[in-house]
Structures are given as structure tokens and as C-alpha cells.
Amino acid sequence: MNTDDTFDLLMKIAAYDQRTIGDGDVLAWQEALGDVVLGEALEAVTAFERSETAQRRRIIPADVVQWVAWSRRQVVEERHTEAELERSRAKALASWGAEPARALPPGGIVGSDPTGGRNESALLRALWDETLPAPCPPKPKGCGSEPGQRCLNPYTGLTTKIPHPARMRDAAASS
């Protein structure tokens, strides 16, 4: 994002929270936003301002970057067809043999295992079936979804593919 785009973004933000904008603000936000493009950043501001968080504090660059990263992940997940997911699931199940933990690469499927290694099958079940039999803890650790329901994104209220880590820990502890 160039300085003009960053200024336009900060103008939209200022319309919500009445902040003043100077050259230093524009340069700092531009640096912090990295590869975020204006359209994504504007969507992130709208999503933030619709959230409960906007009632408690002002938006910061990390909020924009985090929302854009989440949004990009959602786009990638939506591109996977049911057939691709089923092939992936069948391949992992075939690789399990007698030990389900063999299907996980070091560090877990998503980079870390929120179950702390106690029950990797709960993590796998959550990633493939997208739901868990355990309820999701209430905010701020989760979304409060009921057992068998998918977790919700805190910014948009839309369902997510991956449950909150606290929910996976609870599911692992109960199984």
C-alpha cells in the first residue's frame, strides 16, 4: 500500500473514531500494514467497526493485518472442494495404521497442536469434521458455540473451518 492509500485508509478510520492524522501516522501505518492492499484494509476497518471490540478501543494496524490474514485463509479454504477434503481425509486415515498420531507432521497440521499432544485425534476430528462434541468457551477464549456447531469468527460472525484452540483443548481433555 502506498502513502496515498494509507492516508485514504486512515481517513476512513478517522471518520469512525475522530483521530487526527499526521505524516508520522501515515508512515507508521504503511510500514505496519506490509503487503495489505487498500481494498482488504477498508473491509477490515468495516468489520472491526461492526464488532464489539470497536466499542472498547480504537483500531490499530495489527487489527487490520489480523483480519486480512483471516480473510485470506477463508478464501483458500473455500477453494477446497468437498472431493479434495474427502481425498485428504482418506489419505490421512490410510496413513494412520494402528497409530492415529502418525498422520500428524511434527508440530501438528496447523503449525501447533493446541491439545498439547494429549489427544491429536481430537485436533484431526475438528479439522476434518469442522465441529466438536464439546461447547466452545465464551469470549474472550472462544465464541460460545454449542456442541456440534462450528465456531464463529469474532470479526464477522461467520462460521470458521478451524475451531478455537480453547475448544480443542477442552475436547481433548474430555476424550
C-alpha positions as CSV (number, residue, x, y, z in Angstrom):
1,M,0.0,0.0,0.0
2,N,1.4,3.4,-0.9
3,T,1.2,6.6,1.2
4,D,-1.9,7.8,-0.6
5,D,-3.7,4.5,0.0
6,T,-2.6,4.5,3.7
7,F,-3.9,8.1,4.0
8,D,-7.3,7.1,2.5
9,L,-7.5,4.2,4.9
10,L,-6.7,6.5,7.9
11,M,-9.3,8.9,6.7
12,K,-12.0,6.2,6.9
13,I,-10.8,5.2,10.3
14,A,-10.9,8.9,11.4
15,A,-14.5,9.1,10.3
16,Y,-15.3,6.4,12.9
17,D,-13.1,7.4,15.9
18,Q,-12.3,11.1,15.2
19,R,-8.5,10.6,15.4
20,T,-6.1,13.2,13.9
21,I,-3.8,12.1,11.1
22,G,-0.3,13.3,10.6
23,D,2.6,12.3,8.3
24,G,4.0,10.1,11.0
25,D,0.8,8.2,11.4
26,V,0.6,7.5,7.6
27,L,4.2,6.3,7.5
28,A,3.8,4.1,10.7
29,W,0.6,2.5,9.4
30,Q,2.1,2.0,5.9
31,E,5.1,0.2,7.4
32,A,3.0,-1.9,9.8
33,L,0.5,-3.0,7.1
34,G,3.1,-4.6,4.9
35,D,1.5,-6.4,1.9
36,V,-2.1,-5.5,2.8
37,V,-3.9,-3.8,-0.1
38,L,-6.3,-0.9,0.2
39,G,-9.5,-2.9,-0.6
40,E,-8.7,-5.5,2.1
41,A,-7.8,-2.9,4.6
42,L,-11.0,-1.0,4.0
43,E,-13.0,-4.2,4.5
44,A,-11.1,-4.9,7.7
45,V,-12.0,-1.4,9.1
46,T,-15.7,-2.0,8.4
47,A,-15.5,-5.5,10.0
48,F,-13.8,-4.0,13.1
49,E,-16.2,-1.2,13.5
50,R,-19.1,-3.7,13.3
51,S,-17.5,-5.7,16.1
52,E,-17.9,-5.4,19.9
53,T,-14.2,-4.5,20.1
54,A,-14.8,-1.2,18.5
55,Q,-16.9,-0.1,21.5
56,R,-13.9,-0.7,23.8
57,R,-10.9,0.6,21.8
58,R,-9.6,2.2,18.6
59,I,-8.4,0.1,15.7
60,I,-4.7,-0.4,15.3
61,P,-2.6,-1.8,12.4
62,A,-2.4,-5.3,14.0
63,D,-6.3,-5.5,13.8
64,V,-6.2,-4.8,10.1
65,V,-3.3,-7.3,9.4
66,Q,-5.0,-10.0,11.5
67,W,-8.4,-9.6,9.8
68,V,-6.8,-9.6,6.3
69,A,-4.8,-12.8,7.2
70,W,-8.0,-14.4,8.4
71,S,-9.9,-13.3,5.3
72,R,-7.2,-14.7,3.0
73,R,-7.3,-18.0,4.8
74,Q,-11.0,-18.2,4.4
75,V,-10.7,-17.7,0.6
76,V,-8.1,-20.5,0.4
77,E,-10.4,-22.8,2.5
78,E,-13.4,-22.1,0.3
79,R,-11.5,-23.1,-2.8
80,H,-11.1,-26.7,-1.5
81,T,-14.0,-28.8,-2.8
82,E,-15.6,-31.5,-0.8
83,A,-13.9,-34.1,-3.0
84,E,-10.5,-32.6,-2.2
85,L,-11.3,-32.7,1.5
86,E,-12.5,-36.3,1.3
87,R,-9.3,-37.4,-0.6
88,S,-7.2,-35.7,2.0
89,R,-9.2,-37.3,4.8
90,A,-8.9,-40.8,3.2
91,K,-5.2,-40.4,2.7
92,A,-4.7,-39.4,6.3
93,L,-6.8,-42.3,7.6
94,A,-4.9,-44.7,5.4
95,S,-1.6,-43.4,6.8
96,W,-2.7,-43.9,10.4
97,G,-2.4,-47.6,10.5
98,A,-2.6,-48.6,14.2
99,E,-1.4,-45.2,15.4
100,P,-3.5,-42.1,14.5
101,A,-0.7,-39.8,15.6
102,R,1.3,-40.8,12.6
103,A,-1.0,-38.7,10.4
104,L,0.3,-35.5,12.0
105,P,3.5,-33.9,10.9
106,P,5.8,-32.5,13.6
107,G,4.1,-29.6,15.2
108,G,0.6,-30.6,14.1
109,I,-1.4,-29.9,11.0
110,V,-1.9,-26.2,11.6
111,G,1.6,-25.5,12.9
112,S,1.0,-26.3,16.6
113,D,-1.2,-28.7,18.5
114,P,-3.5,-26.8,20.9
115,T,-4.3,-30.0,22.6
116,G,-0.7,-30.1,23.9
117,G,-0.2,-33.6,22.4
118,R,-2.7,-35.2,24.7
119,N,-5.2,-36.1,22.0
120,E,-4.2,-35.5,18.5
121,S,-7.3,-37.3,17.1
122,A,-9.4,-34.5,18.6
123,L,-7.5,-32.0,16.6
124,L,-7.8,-34.1,13.4
125,R,-11.5,-34.6,14.0
126,A,-12.0,-30.9,14.5
127,L,-10.1,-30.1,11.3
128,W,-12.0,-32.6,9.1
129,D,-15.4,-32.7,10.6
130,E,-15.3,-28.9,11.4
131,T,-17.3,-29.5,14.6
132,L,-16.5,-30.9,18.1
133,P,-18.8,-32.5,20.6
134,A,-17.6,-30.0,23.3
135,P,-19.0,-26.5,23.6
136,C,-16.8,-23.6,22.7
137,P,-15.8,-21.4,25.8
138,P,-17.4,-17.9,25.9
139,K,-15.5,-14.8,24.8
140,P,-12.6,-13.9,25.0
141,K,-11.2,-17.5,24.7
142,G,-13.9,-18.7,22.3
143,C,-17.2,-17.9,20.7
144,G,-19.7,-19.8,22.9
145,S,-20.9,-22.2,20.1
146,E,-22.9,-25.2,21.3
147,P,-21.7,-28.8,20.9
148,G,-21.8,-30.0,17.3
149,Q,-21.9,-26.4,15.9
150,R,-19.0,-24.7,14.1
151,C,-17.1,-21.9,15.8
152,L,-17.8,-18.3,14.7
153,N,-15.3,-15.7,13.6
154,P,-15.3,-12.8,16.1
155,Y,-14.9,-10.1,13.4
156,T,-17.6,-11.2,11.0
157,G,-19.8,-13.7,12.9
158,L,-19.3,-16.2,10.0
159,T,-18.5,-19.8,10.7
160,T,-14.9,-20.9,10.7
161,K,-13.2,-24.1,9.4
162,I,-10.9,-24.4,12.5
163,P,-12.4,-24.3,16.0
164,H,-10.9,-22.1,18.7
165,P,-7.8,-23.5,20.4
166,A,-9.6,-23.5,23.8
167,R,-12.4,-25.6,22.4
168,M,-9.9,-28.1,21.0
169,R,-8.1,-28.3,24.4
170,D,-11.4,-28.9,26.2
171,A,-12.4,-31.6,23.6
172,A,-9.0,-33.3,24.1
173,A,-9.3,-33.2,27.8
174,S,-12.8,-34.7,27.8
175,S,-12.0,-37.6,25.5
